[in-house]
Amino acid sequence: METGRFSPWVARGKELIVPNPKLKLLNQVREVKRRVLRHVTRLHHRKENWLMSNAEDLAPVQIDDGEFFSPVDLICDPGPHPDSILLEKESLAQFDTSKSRFSSFIKPEPRLGSLFELLCDGIDKPQALAARMKLRRGTVQNLRKRLRRRWHRCFSQFSRVKSP
């Protein structure tokens, strides 16, 4: 066997190992890709830091009427819009009105009143309702059915009275 300079065989101890040129090439390509990506990522982060170092570095933007503004001033407020706030307030007011009307409608039945209060507080799982009211789960389910019937009766009366 030839072990000269251009031989594909490499001797290590007693055994001969044949180097795989494809594997060596793959490792080299992988290493080059890793280094290039690392360098590009570093440059990208430097560019981001340079572009967005502070608001004064941003060029002013001209809007339709010819005025110049800082781009920071043109960013919308992340908070809720005034119209959605108004709608939410109206919805809460309507909920409170309906809640008080229904509470007065079921006042003669204290169990239904306490169930309704728990449901309004966000407790709606039968097991949790039963534990809070110290009743069985089946009883709570029957109370919910009665409460639903009373709700329909209360607001069907209200719609009949309101319509001409």
C-alpha positions as CSV (number, residue, x, y, z in Angstrom):
1,M,0.0,0.0,0.0
2,E,1.2,3.4,-0.9
3,T,1.5,6.0,2.0
4,G,3.1,8.8,0.1
5,R,2.1,12.4,-0.2
6,F,-0.7,12.0,-2.6
7,S,-2.1,8.8,-1.2
8,P,-5.8,8.6,-0.2
9,W,-4.8,6.4,2.7
10,V,-3.7,7.8,6.0
11,A,-1.9,5.5,8.5
12,R,-2.8,5.8,12.2
13,G,-1.2,3.1,14.3
14,K,-2.1,-0.3,12.9
15,E,-5.2,0.7,11.0
16,L,-5.7,2.7,7.9
17,I,-8.4,5.3,7.7
18,V,-9.8,6.5,4.4
19,P,-10.7,10.3,4.6
20,N,-14.1,11.0,3.1
21,P,-13.7,14.0,0.8
22,K,-17.5,14.7,0.7
23,L,-17.7,14.8,4.5
24,K,-14.7,17.1,4.7
25,L,-16.3,19.4,2.1
26,L,-19.7,19.5,3.9
27,N,-18.0,20.4,7.2
28,Q,-16.1,23.2,5.4
29,V,-19.3,24.6,3.8
30,R,-21.1,24.4,7.1
31,E,-18.4,26.4,8.8
32,V,-18.3,29.0,6.1
33,K,-22.1,29.5,6.3
34,R,-21.9,29.8,10.1
35,R,-19.2,32.4,9.9
36,V,-21.0,34.4,7.2
37,L,-24.3,34.3,9.0
38,R,-22.6,35.4,12.3
39,H,-21.0,38.3,10.5
40,V,-24.2,39.4,8.7
41,T,-26.2,39.2,11.9
42,R,-23.7,41.4,13.7
43,L,-23.8,44.0,10.9
44,H,-27.6,43.9,10.9
45,H,-27.7,44.6,14.6
46,R,-25.2,47.5,14.2
47,K,-27.4,48.9,11.5
48,E,-30.5,48.7,13.6
49,N,-28.7,50.4,16.5
50,W,-27.4,53.1,14.3
51,L,-30.8,53.8,12.6
52,M,-32.8,53.9,15.8
53,S,-30.4,55.5,18.2
54,N,-32.8,58.3,19.2
55,A,-35.8,60.3,17.8
56,E,-33.7,63.3,16.8
57,D,-31.8,61.1,14.2
58,L,-35.0,60.5,12.3
59,A,-35.7,62.7,9.3
60,P,-38.9,64.8,9.4
61,V,-41.8,63.6,7.3
62,Q,-43.9,65.9,5.1
63,I,-47.6,65.2,5.3
64,D,-50.3,66.1,2.7
65,D,-50.7,69.7,3.7
66,G,-47.0,70.4,3.4
67,E,-46.1,70.5,7.1
68,F,-43.1,68.5,8.4
69,F,-43.5,66.3,11.5
70,S,-41.3,63.9,13.4
71,P,-42.2,60.3,12.6
72,V,-42.5,59.7,16.3
73,D,-45.4,62.2,16.4
74,L,-47.2,60.3,13.7
75,I,-47.3,57.0,15.6
76,C,-50.8,56.2,16.9
77,D,-51.4,56.0,20.6
78,P,-51.5,52.4,21.8
79,G,-54.4,53.0,24.1
80,P,-58.0,52.5,23.2
81,H,-59.7,54.9,20.8
82,P,-62.2,57.4,22.2
83,D,-65.1,55.8,20.3
84,S,-64.4,52.3,21.8
85,I,-64.2,53.8,25.3
86,L,-67.6,55.5,24.7
87,L,-69.1,52.2,23.4
88,E,-67.7,50.4,26.4
89,K,-69.2,52.9,28.9
90,E,-72.6,52.7,27.1
91,S,-72.4,48.9,27.2
92,L,-71.6,48.9,31.0
93,A,-74.4,51.4,31.7
94,Q,-76.9,49.2,29.8
95,F,-75.6,46.1,31.6
96,D,-76.0,47.9,35.0
97,T,-79.6,48.9,34.0
98,S,-80.5,45.4,32.9
99,K,-78.8,43.9,36.0
100,S,-80.7,46.2,38.4
101,R,-84.0,45.6,36.6
102,F,-83.6,41.8,36.7
103,S,-82.4,41.8,40.3
104,S,-85.6,43.7,41.3
105,F,-87.6,41.2,39.2
106,I,-86.2,38.1,41.0
107,K,-86.1,39.8,44.5
108,P,-88.8,37.5,45.9
109,E,-86.6,34.4,45.2
110,P,-83.4,34.8,47.2
111,R,-81.7,31.7,45.8
112,L,-82.1,33.0,42.2
113,G,-80.7,36.4,43.4
114,S,-77.6,34.9,44.9
115,L,-77.1,32.7,41.8
116,F,-77.4,35.8,39.5
117,E,-74.9,37.8,41.6
118,L,-72.4,34.9,41.4
119,L,-72.9,34.7,37.6
120,C,-72.4,38.4,37.3
121,D,-69.1,38.1,39.3
122,G,-67.8,35.6,36.7
123,I,-68.4,32.4,38.6
124,D,-70.1,30.2,36.1
125,K,-68.9,26.6,36.6
126,P,-71.5,24.4,38.2
127,Q,-69.1,22.9,40.8
128,A,-67.9,26.4,42.0
129,L,-71.5,27.7,42.1
130,A,-72.6,24.7,44.1
131,A,-69.8,25.2,46.6
132,R,-70.5,28.9,47.0
133,M,-74.2,28.4,47.4
134,K,-73.8,25.2,49.6
135,L,-76.1,23.3,47.3
136,R,-75.8,20.2,45.2
137,R,-74.7,20.5,41.6
138,G,-78.0,19.2,40.2
139,T,-79.9,21.9,42.3
140,V,-77.7,24.6,40.9
141,Q,-78.4,23.4,37.3
142,N,-82.1,23.5,38.0
143,L,-81.7,27.0,39.4
144,R,-79.9,28.1,36.3
145,K,-82.7,26.8,34.2
146,R,-85.2,28.7,36.4
147,L,-83.1,31.8,36.2
148,R,-83.0,31.6,32.4
149,R,-86.8,31.3,32.3
150,R,-87.2,34.3,34.6
151,W,-84.8,36.3,32.4
152,H,-86.9,35.7,29.3
153,R,-90.1,36.5,31.2
154,C,-88.6,39.8,32.6
155,F,-87.3,41.1,29.3
156,S,-90.2,39.9,27.2
157,Q,-92.5,41.9,29.5
158,F,-90.1,44.9,29.1
159,S,-90.2,44.6,25.3
160,R,-94.0,44.4,25.3
161,V,-94.4,47.5,27.5
162,K,-91.9,49.5,25.4
163,S,-93.2,48.8,22.0
164,P,-96.3,50.9,20.9
